[in-house]
Amino acid sequence: MSTLLGRAEALREAGTPFVLATVVRVERPTSARPGDRALVLGDGTIDGFVGGHCAEGSVRAEGLRVLAERTSTVLRISPEGDDGGCRGSVAVNHCPSGGMLEILLEAVVPATTVAVHGTGPIAAALRRLATALDHRVVAVGEAADAVVVAAHGDDETPVLEAALRAGVPYVGLIASRRRGATVLAALDVDEADRARVHTPAGLDIGAATPSEVALAVLAEVVATRDR
């Protein structure tokens, strides 16, 4: 078990999402016991043991769903496919031996990493709010899920170009529509990359203050990230 949890910690440190599956209840005959654990990876690989072949397919399918939705559930696998009062998911155990398993499936998804370029009030508000949302704020140039440029003309072009070439999923520019269009036109990237820049960055919520602008931008980061 310690080896499995060590692998889980290594996945966390590497920024690799996975599902932690833990057997919480059984009705024999079953080969699994409460406390048995496994990891379900994004490619469907199962590392560990939470039941034999009859449970594996259901754990994989439900684990991948949980991972995609960044959520958790209890999976009940029983011969009748009944919920037994379980408020989670259910699956049928087709093995002749029968038996019931209830398995807690928990998505473990690394924190969203946000890099902010700028030193003004909006940039400061972005860093504060990102931290409050349990995002990880990193320096510009580090691997990130989102790069937001809030520098009001200061070295915007090279930061945007570098983020686009690095394939950063969300690239945002704090600017008016007119100035944003001018900045985009000056970027030395192809049209497909130019179209990936969100400007004016943020959802249209009528934001006025720096904190409200930060809220709109980070809401857009959440709304556009892969699930």
C-alpha positions, 0 to 999 in steps of 0.5 A: 500500500505504501508503494501505491501511495508513493506512486500517487504522490509521484503523479501529483508532483508530476502534474498527472491527473488520476483517480484514487479508488478505495474499497470501502465495503464488501459482501462476500464472496469477493477477493477485495477487502475494505482498504484495498486501493488502486490508481486509475490513469487517464489512459485507462491503466489500473495500478493496484487492486480493488477487485478481480477481472469482474470489477476492473471494467466497471472501475475503469469506465467509471473512473475515467468518467470521474476523472473527466468531470473532476468529481468523486462517487461511490461505485457499487458493483453487485450481482443484481445491479441494485443501488442498495441505498448507495447514492453513487453509481451502480454496475452489475457483477457478472461473475458467477461467484457473485459478491458486492463491492462499494468503491470510492472513486476520487479524482485527483487533479493538479491545481491549475497553474497561472502565470501573470505578466504585469505589476499593476493593480489588475495583475496584483488582483489576479495573483491574489484571487488565483491563490484564493481559488487554490490555483498555483501562481507561477512565474512567466516562462514556467509551464502553466495552464494559463498566461494572462498579460496585464502589463498595459503595453510593457513587453506584451508581444514577446510574452504572448508569442512565447505562451502561444508557441509553448501551447499554453491552453489559455492565453489572455490579454487585458486590453480594450478591443481596439488596443487588443486588436492592434497587439494581435496584429503585431504578433509574429505567429500564425492566424490559428495561434493569434485567434487563441488569444482571449482579448479583452480577457475575461467573461463579460460580467460588467467588471469595473474594479481590478478585483472584478476584472480578475474574477472575470478572467479567472472565471474564463480560465475555469470555463475554458479548461479541459474537463 
